[in-house]
Amino acid sequence: FTSDRGGNPQIYRTQVGSRDQPKRVTFEGKYNARARVAPGQNHIAVVHGANGVYNIGLVDLRDGALVVLTDGRLDESPSFAPNGAMILYATQKSGRAVLAAVSRDGRFHQQLTSSSGDIREPAWSPYIE
């Protein structure tokens, strides 16, 4: 979950039903929010903000390492593919809200075009056999 209990929005985790204090997960930057858990649960995608720019980052929950995957100015709403290989997110292009995808390792980037309208809040559907 996101909390500003430390002064800035950061990601914390806790066990459901536990009386232990939540543990902070993100430490890089002054803004980390909108966490989405990857399949396998060892990573989360976050919206990472620095200097007024918001990108999609990937946080390794085992060691807390953050890798910024995107380079837009206003990237938001990450959503993992069911297999965890891609992250779909909302961004801005020529003043319009569009969807884009980035591979989990950050090497592949693809904008998903739309002929009209603004598109936000992407969500992958579950994989169904």
ChimeraX commands (.cxc) that place a marker at each C-alpha (Angstrom):
marker #1 position 0.00,0.00,0.00 radius 0.5
marker #1 position 1.01,3.64,-0.41 radius 0.5
marker #1 position 1.49,5.87,2.63 radius 0.5
marker #1 position 3.12,9.21,3.33 radius 0.5
marker #1 position 3.81,8.33,6.99 radius 0.5
marker #1 position 7.53,8.94,6.32 radius 0.5
marker #1 position 6.88,12.39,4.81 radius 0.5
marker #1 position 6.51,11.39,1.14 radius 0.5
marker #1 position 4.42,8.75,-0.66 radius 0.5
marker #1 position 6.20,5.39,-0.42 radius 0.5
marker #1 position 5.24,1.72,-0.71 radius 0.5
marker #1 position 4.80,-0.41,2.41 radius 0.5
marker #1 position 3.88,-4.05,2.91 radius 0.5
marker #1 position 2.24,-6.00,5.69 radius 0.5
marker #1 position 0.83,-9.46,6.26 radius 0.5
marker #1 position -2.96,-9.64,6.35 radius 0.5
marker #1 position -4.04,-10.27,9.93 radius 0.5
marker #1 position -0.58,-9.50,11.33 radius 0.5
marker #1 position -0.06,-7.14,14.26 radius 0.5
marker #1 position 3.46,-6.32,13.08 radius 0.5
marker #1 position 4.20,-2.82,11.87 radius 0.5
marker #1 position 4.13,-2.38,8.07 radius 0.5
marker #1 position 7.59,-2.46,6.46 radius 0.5
marker #1 position 8.68,0.17,3.99 radius 0.5
marker #1 position 9.59,-1.31,0.60 radius 0.5
marker #1 position 10.71,1.72,-1.46 radius 0.5
marker #1 position 13.53,4.07,-0.50 radius 0.5
marker #1 position 14.67,5.69,-3.77 radius 0.5
marker #1 position 13.13,9.06,-4.59 radius 0.5
marker #1 position 10.44,11.12,-2.92 radius 0.5
marker #1 position 7.46,9.55,-4.68 radius 0.5
marker #1 position 6.61,5.87,-5.16 radius 0.5
marker #1 position 2.94,4.90,-5.46 radius 0.5
marker #1 position 0.34,2.73,-7.24 radius 0.5
marker #1 position 2.15,-0.56,-6.61 radius 0.5
marker #1 position 1.12,-3.61,-8.61 radius 0.5
marker #1 position 2.43,-7.05,-7.65 radius 0.5
marker #1 position 4.04,-9.12,-10.39 radius 0.5
marker #1 position 3.12,-12.75,-10.95 radius 0.5
marker #1 position 5.51,-14.67,-8.73 radius 0.5
marker #1 position 5.32,-11.89,-6.12 radius 0.5
marker #1 position 9.06,-11.04,-6.04 radius 0.5
marker #1 position 8.64,-7.68,-7.83 radius 0.5
marker #1 position 6.26,-4.75,-7.89 radius 0.5
marker #1 position 5.70,-2.14,-10.56 radius 0.5
marker #1 position 5.35,1.40,-9.18 radius 0.5
marker #1 position 4.88,4.95,-10.36 radius 0.5
marker #1 position 8.22,6.54,-9.44 radius 0.5
marker #1 position 8.39,10.32,-9.33 radius 0.5
marker #1 position 11.49,12.51,-9.43 radius 0.5
marker #1 position 11.79,16.21,-10.31 radius 0.5
marker #1 position 8.20,16.42,-11.55 radius 0.5
marker #1 position 8.60,13.45,-13.91 radius 0.5
marker #1 position 6.67,10.23,-13.28 radius 0.5
marker #1 position 7.91,6.93,-14.69 radius 0.5
marker #1 position 7.17,3.24,-14.25 radius 0.5
marker #1 position 9.72,1.48,-12.07 radius 0.5
marker #1 position 10.27,-2.13,-11.07 radius 0.5
marker #1 position 11.18,-2.86,-7.45 radius 0.5
marker #1 position 12.79,-6.15,-6.40 radius 0.5
marker #1 position 11.11,-7.04,-3.10 radius 0.5
marker #1 position 14.06,-9.19,-2.04 radius 0.5
marker #1 position 16.63,-6.37,-1.97 radius 0.5
marker #1 position 14.63,-3.17,-2.60 radius 0.5
marker #1 position 16.47,-2.34,-5.85 radius 0.5
marker #1 position 14.52,0.00,-8.13 radius 0.5
marker #1 position 14.96,0.06,-11.91 radius 0.5
marker #1 position 13.19,2.81,-13.87 radius 0.5
marker #1 position 11.73,1.23,-17.03 radius 0.5
marker #1 position 10.12,4.17,-18.87 radius 0.5
marker #1 position 11.18,7.65,-19.93 radius 0.5
marker #1 position 7.94,9.59,-20.39 radius 0.5
marker #1 position 7.01,12.66,-18.33 radius 0.5
marker #1 position 3.71,11.32,-17.00 radius 0.5
marker #1 position 3.65,7.51,-16.98 radius 0.5
marker #1 position 1.11,5.95,-14.62 radius 0.5
marker #1 position -1.20,3.02,-13.85 radius 0.5
marker #1 position 1.10,-0.01,-14.32 radius 0.5
marker #1 position -0.51,-3.40,-14.95 radius 0.5
marker #1 position 1.38,-6.69,-15.36 radius 0.5
marker #1 position 0.63,-9.18,-18.11 radius 0.5
marker #1 position -0.59,-12.49,-16.66 radius 0.5
marker #1 position 2.82,-14.08,-17.38 radius 0.5
marker #1 position 4.66,-11.07,-15.87 radius 0.5
marker #1 position 6.76,-10.43,-18.98 radius 0.5
marker #1 position 5.21,-7.05,-19.93 radius 0.5
marker #1 position 3.83,-4.05,-18.09 radius 0.5
marker #1 position 1.02,-2.03,-19.64 radius 0.5
marker #1 position 0.75,1.61,-18.52 radius 0.5
marker #1 position -0.87,4.94,-19.35 radius 0.5
marker #1 position 1.22,7.82,-20.72 radius 0.5
marker #1 position 0.90,11.08,-22.67 radius 0.5
marker #1 position 1.64,11.47,-26.38 radius 0.5
marker #1 position 0.96,14.72,-28.26 radius 0.5
marker #1 position -1.36,15.87,-25.48 radius 0.5
marker #1 position -3.43,12.67,-25.51 radius 0.5
marker #1 position -3.66,9.86,-23.00 radius 0.5
marker #1 position -2.49,6.63,-24.63 radius 0.5
marker #1 position -1.40,3.17,-23.55 radius 0.5
marker #1 position 2.10,1.81,-23.87 radius 0.5
marker #1 position 3.89,-1.38,-22.89 radius 0.5
marker #1 position 7.38,-2.07,-21.61 radius 0.5
marker #1 position 9.10,-5.40,-21.08 radius 0.5
marker #1 position 10.00,-6.33,-17.52 radius 0.5
marker #1 position 13.69,-5.83,-18.28 radius 0.5
marker #1 position 13.01,-2.43,-19.90 radius 0.5
marker #1 position 14.47,-3.34,-23.31 radius 0.5
marker #1 position 11.23,-3.42,-25.30 radius 0.5
marker #1 position 8.91,-0.38,-25.55 radius 0.5
marker #1 position 5.71,-0.20,-27.59 radius 0.5
marker #1 position 3.01,2.46,-27.83 radius 0.5
marker #1 position -0.49,1.13,-28.39 radius 0.5
marker #1 position -2.29,3.55,-30.66 radius 0.5
marker #1 position -5.91,4.60,-30.72 radius 0.5
marker #1 position -7.63,6.56,-33.45 radius 0.5
marker #1 position -9.59,8.73,-31.05 radius 0.5
marker #1 position -10.17,9.50,-27.39 radius 0.5
marker #1 position -8.02,9.30,-24.31 radius 0.5
marker #1 position -7.23,5.93,-22.77 radius 0.5
marker #1 position -6.26,5.41,-19.12 radius 0.5
marker #1 position -6.19,2.81,-16.35 radius 0.5
marker #1 position -5.12,-0.31,-18.25 radius 0.5
marker #1 position -5.72,-3.75,-16.78 radius 0.5
marker #1 position -4.76,-7.15,-18.17 radius 0.5
marker #1 position -7.38,-9.85,-17.91 radius 0.5
marker #1 position -6.36,-13.13,-16.30 radius 0.5
marker #1 position -4.89,-15.84,-18.49 radius 0.5
marker #1 position -7.59,-18.41,-19.23 radius 0.5
marker #1 position -6.83,-21.74,-20.85 radius 0.5
marker link #1:1,2 radius 0.2
marker link #1:2,3 radius 0.2
marker link #1:3,4 radius 0.2
marker link #1:4,5 radius 0.2
marker link #1:5,6 radius 0.2
marker link #1:6,7 radius 0.2
marker link #1:7,8 radius 0.2
marker link #1:8,9 radius 0.2
marker link #1:9,10 radius 0.2
marker link #1:10,11 radius 0.2
marker link #1:11,12 radius 0.2
marker link #1:12,13 radius 0.2
marker link #1:13,14 radius 0.2
marker link #1:14,15 radius 0.2
marker link #1:15,16 radius 0.2
marker link #1:16,17 radius 0.2
marker link #1:17,18 radius 0.2
marker link #1:18,19 radius 0.2
marker link #1:19,20 radius 0.2
marker link #1:20,21 radius 0.2
marker link #1:21,22 radius 0.2
marker link #1:22,23 radius 0.2
marker link #1:23,24 radius 0.2
marker link #1:24,25 radius 0.2
marker link #1:25,26 radius 0.2
marker link #1:26,27 radius 0.2
marker link #1:27,28 radius 0.2
marker link #1:28,29 radius 0.2
marker link #1:29,30 radius 0.2
marker link #1:30,31 radius 0.2
marker link #1:31,32 radius 0.2
marker link #1:32,33 radius 0.2
marker link #1:33,34 radius 0.2
marker link #1:34,35 radius 0.2
marker link #1:35,36 radius 0.2
marker link #1:36,37 radius 0.2
marker link #1:37,38 radius 0.2
marker link #1:38,39 radius 0.2
marker link #1:39,40 radius 0.2
marker link #1:40,41 radius 0.2
marker link #1:41,42 radius 0.2
marker link #1:42,43 radius 0.2
marker link #1:43,44 radius 0.2
marker link #1:44,45 radius 0.2
marker link #1:45,46 radius 0.2
marker link #1:46,47 radius 0.2
marker link #1:47,48 radius 0.2
marker link #1:48,49 radius 0.2
marker link #1:49,50 radius 0.2
marker link #1:50,51 radius 0.2
marker link #1:51,52 radius 0.2
marker link #1:52,53 radius 0.2
marker link #1:53,54 radius 0.2
marker link #1:54,55 radius 0.2
marker link #1:55,56 radius 0.2
marker link #1:56,57 radius 0.2
marker link #1:57,58 radius 0.2
marker link #1:58,59 radius 0.2
marker link #1:59,60 radius 0.2
marker link #1:60,61 radius 0.2
marker link #1:61,62 radius 0.2
marker link #1:62,63 radius 0.2
marker link #1:63,64 radius 0.2
marker link #1:64,65 radius 0.2
marker link #1:65,66 radius 0.2
marker link #1:66,67 radius 0.2
marker link #1:67,68 radius 0.2
marker link #1:68,69 radius 0.2
marker link #1:69,70 radius 0.2
marker link #1:70,71 radius 0.2
marker link #1:71,72 radius 0.2
marker link #1:72,73 radius 0.2
marker link #1:73,74 radius 0.2
marker link #1:74,75 radius 0.2
marker link #1:75,76 radius 0.2
marker link #1:76,77 radius 0.2
marker link #1:77,78 radius 0.2
marker link #1:78,79 radius 0.2
marker link #1:79,80 radius 0.2
marker link #1:80,81 radius 0.2
marker link #1:81,82 radius 0.2
marker link #1:82,83 radius 0.2
marker link #1:83,84 radius 0.2
marker link #1:84,85 radius 0.2
marker link #1:85,86 radius 0.2
marker link #1:86,87 radius 0.2
marker link #1:87,88 radius 0.2
marker link #1:88,89 radius 0.2
marker link #1:89,90 radius 0.2
marker link #1:90,91 radius 0.2
marker link #1:91,92 radius 0.2
marker link #1:92,93 radius 0.2
marker link #1:93,94 radius 0.2
marker link #1:94,95 radius 0.2
marker link #1:95,96 radius 0.2
marker link #1:96,97 radius 0.2
marker link #1:97,98 radius 0.2
marker link #1:98,99 radius 0.2
marker link #1:99,100 radius 0.2
marker link #1:100,101 radius 0.2
marker link #1:101,102 radius 0.2
marker link #1:102,103 radius 0.2
marker link #1:103,104 radius 0.2
marker link #1:104,105 radius 0.2
marker link #1:105,106 radius 0.2
marker link #1:106,107 radius 0.2
marker link #1:107,108 radius 0.2
marker link #1:108,109 radius 0.2
marker link #1:109,110 radius 0.2
marker link #1:110,111 radius 0.2
marker link #1:111,112 radius 0.2
marker link #1:112,113 radius 0.2
marker link #1:113,114 radius 0.2
marker link #1:114,115 radius 0.2
marker link #1:115,116 radius 0.2
marker link #1:116,117 radius 0.2
marker link #1:117,118 radius 0.2
marker link #1:118,119 radius 0.2
marker link #1:119,120 radius 0.2
marker link #1:120,121 radius 0.2
marker link #1:121,122 radius 0.2
marker link #1:122,123 radius 0.2
marker link #1:123,124 radius 0.2
marker link #1:124,125 radius 0.2
marker link #1:125,126 radius 0.2
marker link #1:126,127 radius 0.2
marker link #1:127,128 radius 0.2
marker link #1:128,129 radius 0.2
view
